[in-house]
Amino acid sequence: MSKVIGGRYEILSELGSGGMQHVFRAHDLLRGVDVALKTPQAGQLLKKFANSATISARINHHNVAKTLDYFEEDAAPYLAEELIEGGTLDEACLSPAGFVDPHTGARLFRLLAKGLAASHHAGVVHRDLKPSNIVVSGGYNLSSVKITDFGIATLTEEVFEEEIVERGDITKTTSGTVKGALPYMAPEMMFRKKGDYVGREADVWSLGAVMFHMLTGVLPFDEGLIVPANVKTGARAPWPVFMTNDLQFSSLARSLQELVEASLQYDAAKRPTADDLMRACNELMYYNGTWITGKVSNMPGSTIGFIFGADGKMAFFHRDSTYGPRKPGVGDKVLYSCSDGTPHQRAFPLIVCK
């Protein structure tokens, strides 16, 4: 017989267990839908979990996972959150080629900025935005993009605070939770003193760091305990040449780079707001078609070829429509979007998969 929590949530399976929480797939017997049921791991500050759950319930936006319920059973707190069928952001966007094309990047940037703007308008700051806290359905097509774990982020912040008290400096941490957050952590969070308030500007930095990672496939300031030193000295990874060496993609790629650069300014006061980023993304011109996987089946010339797609159709492509450091060859697996054409669809853009 399966376990029922709170008189209504039937545990179906465990979805994951990280440094801060256990996450279960549960069926809400009252509403007849599956939810993500979360509870802090042993040793976490349960009062903070309750407070943050109440705060996160203020946000109502389609790019933020909705907090549905909070309750306690046997002295343990539980948070029921909207269940998103899919995977994490890095699984969806980095698995195919290791980076996203500018068109997908522009769409992703806009959706995340919208979610953050909504949370900031509700008076909620995440403070732990990273790819594992962004859930995507539809894979590279980004059918749904939702920021999650607002209800757990305050717990994470408390871990940061404990590290400061214990070590006097978060950059000397031994905590796996903190190390995992460092690549996306704003300097005012990283170098703060006990009791310092960290506001919404930190979320903008984290969004910039996430987008740098998605656009390049590289963490902006490396990972682990080298990150604070690199952030302090401004030793950031360079933009890859392939982003701007093709006229078909360079204009949009440069616009995205400018938004990321603005978000990663060390001085928090100089960063744009999430609203600013959302408005800037609204002005970008980008292709928003469906992406398909396929295999290059034939190249009758040095610059043109044909793809047999997973949809069972052939698509014509020109090598100049390829984004990234590699051009496709016969037998290569590719990811592409396509438009109507005669006698075959036209693939644009396309990227060569890993």
N, C-alpha and C positions, 0 to 999 in steps of 0.2 A: 504494500500500500504506500503510495507516495505521500510525502510530507506536505502539510498545509500550514502556512505561516499567516498569522494575523486573521485566521478564520476565513480567508478568501484567496490567498495566493498559493497555488499548488506548484511546488518545485518540480520542474521538468528536467533540468540539466544545469551543470555549472558552465558558465560562459568564459570565466577567467578569474584569476586570483593574482593581483599585483601586490605592490608594497604597501598599499593603503586599504584595500577593500576586496571583498569577495563579491562576485557578480553572478547571479543565477538567472536562467530563463524560467519564468514562472507564468502560470495561467491564472488570470484574474477570473475567479469563478463568478463574481458578481457582474462584471462587464463582458465576459466571454471573449477576452483578447489576451494575447501573451504580452508580458512586460519584462523589463530588465529590473530585477530586484537586487538591490545593493545593500551591503552591510559592512561597517568598518571591521578591519582585522583587529585581533586582540591587542590591547595596549593603546589604541587611538583614543583621542579625546571625544567622548560621545556627545557631550554638550555642544561642542563645536559642530558636530555632524548635524544635530537637530537644528541649530541656528542657521547653518548654511542651506539645509534643505528647505527651510521656510523662506529664506531669501530667494533661492533659485526658482521657487514656484511663482515668483512675480513675472518671470519672463514668458511671453507667449509669442513665439515667432517660429516660422517654418524652417529656419536654419539653426535652431536650438532644440535639443532634445527636451521634451516637456516633462517636468516633474509632476507626477500624478498623485502621489500619496506618501505620507510619512506616518510611521507608527512604531511602537516598541512592543517587544514580546520577550519575556524572560530576561528583562533588563538589557536586551540588545536592540539597538535602533535599526530600522529598515527603511529604505527609500525606494519607492516604485517609480520607475522612469519609463518613458516611451521606449519601446524596443525597436531599434532600427536594424533591419535585415541587411547585412553587408559586412564590410571589414573596415579597418582603420584607414586613414588617409594615405599613409605611406604604402600600404598594401595595394590600394586602388590605383595610385598615381605613379609610384616608382617601380612597381613590379614589371610592367611591360618593357620599358626602355631605360629606366633609371632616372628619368626626368620627364617633365611635362612640356608639351609644345606651348607657344605663347597664347594660342587661342583658348586652349583648355586652362592655361594659367590665368588668363584674364577672367574667365568665368568663375574659376575657383576663388580668386582674390575677391571678386565682387560678392559672392555668396557668404564667404567668411566675414567680410567687412559688414555686411548686412546683419549677420547674427550678432557680432560684437556690438554694433551700434544699438541694436534692440536691447541687449543686456545692459549697456551703459545707460540708456534712457530709463531703464527700470532701476537704476542705482546699484547694479550688480557688476562686480569686477571679478574676472575669472582667476587671474594671477598664476595659472598653470597651463596655459594654452600650448599644446604640442600635438603632433600628428596622432598619437595614441588616444587623445581626447577629442578627436574629430572622427565621426563615423560616416562612412560613405556607402550608399547602395548603388548598384548599377556599374560598379567598377569604374573604368576610365571615362565612362559616359556621364558620371556624376549625376545620376538620376535624383539622388537626394544627398545633401551635405548638411550634417548637423553637428554643432558643437555640443559636447556632452560633459558630464562630470562637474558642473557648477556646484553641485551639492557635496562634492568631495574635495574641491580645490581649497576650501578653507582649512580642511584637515592638513593638506599638504603644506599650506602656509605655516601652520602650527609646527610642523616638523622643521621647517626652515628656521623658525624662531628658536626652537630647542637647540638647533645646531649652533646658533649664534651665542646662546647662553652658555653652552657647554664648551665651545671652542673659541669663542670671541670673534669668529670670522667664518662665514658660510663657505668660503673658498678652501677651507681646510677639512671639509666634510668627509666622513667615511660612509655616509648614508647612501644606499643605492637609489632611494627615491629622489634625493636631491641631485645626485650625479646624472640621473636620467632627465631631469628638468633643466640642467645647466645649459645645454646647447641652445635653448630657446628663451632663457631667462634674461630679463631686462637688468641693466647694471644697477638701477636703484633697488632692485630686489636682491641682487647678488652681493652688493657692498653695503647694505643697510645696517643700521645699528638696532639694537633691541628697542621695540616700540615705534620705530619709524613707520609712517603710513605709506603704503604703496598703492597708487591709484590706477586709473584706467589707461594711463600712458604706457604702463607696463604691458598691457594686453596688446597695444599697438606694436611695441617692439617685438613681442612674441609672434604676432602675425607676420611681421616683416621677416623674422628668422624662419618661420615655417615656409613662407613663400620663396625665400632664397633657396631653401633645401629642395622644394618641389621643382623649381625652375632649373636648378643646376645639378641636382642629385648629390650635392655636397653640403655638409653642415657649415654654416657661415664662419664659426669660430672654433671649429673642431669639436671634440667631445672630451668628457672627463674633466679632470682638474686643470687641464691646460686652458680651458675656456675662459676662466676669469682673467688670466694674464693676457690672453688675446683680445678680450673685450676692452681691458684697461688700456692697452697700447694701440688699439684699432687695427690689429693684425687679422684682417678678415680675408677669407678666400676670395680670389678674383672671379669675376664673371667669365664663364667660358666663351671662347671666341665664336663658337658655332651659333651662339644666340643672335649675333648681329652681322654675320658675314654673308648673309643672303638677303637681298633687297625685298624678297617676298615676305620676310618675317621680321626684318630689323626694326622697322618703325614701332610695331607693337611690342617687340621685345624691349626696346629702349624705354618705352613708356612704363612697362612693368618694372624695369630696373630702377627708374626714377622714383616710383612709389615705394619700392623696397628700401632704397637709399634713404628716403625721407623718414621711413618708419624706424630705421636702425640708427638714428641720430642719438649720440650718447646723452645729450642734454634732453631730458624728457619734455621740457617746455617747448622745444622746437619741433617735436613730432606732430604730424597731423592727427586729428581725431579719427575715430572709426567712421564718423559721418563724412569727414573730408575724403577718406579713402573710398567710401561707398560712392560718393558723388563723382570722384575722379574715375572710378571703374565704370560708372554709368556712361561716361563719355567715350570709352574705348570702343573701337570698331573691331569685332572679332566674330569668327565663324562659330556657329553653334549647332553643328550637325551631329548625327549619330556616328559613333566609332565602331568599326568592324575589324576583326582579326582576319588575316588571310596569308597566303603564301605566293611569292612571286613565281609564276609558272613559266613565263616566257619573256625574253627581251630580244625582239627582232632587230633592235638597233642599240647603239651605245647609250642613248638617252631616253628611250621609251620602252615600256614594257606592259605586261598584263598580270593582274593579281586574281587568283581564284579565292573568293572570300568565303567566310563561314556561313554567309547567307545563300551560298550556292550560285552566286552570280560572278561574272567576270567584270573587272574594272580596269580601265586604261589609266596609266600614270606616266608622268614625265619625271625624270630624276630630279629636276629643279624644284619639284613640289615636295621634296623630302626635307624634313627638319631634323637637325642633329648632326653629329660628327661623321656618321656613316651613310653612304649611299647604298640603296638596295641592289642585290644581285639575284640571279635565279636561285631559287630554293630558300631564300631568306623569309622568315616570318615577319610580317609587318602589321602595324596597326594604322588604320586609315579612316578618314571620313570621305564620303563621296556625294557627288551631285549627279543629276540625270544627264545622260548623254546617249548618242547614237553612233554606232550600234552597241556601245558598252558605256557603263557608268564611268565617270571621271573621278579618280581618287585625288583628293586634296583636302587637307595636308596628309602626309603620311610620315611615320617614323619607323625605323628598323628596330625590332624587338631584340632584347638581350638573348 
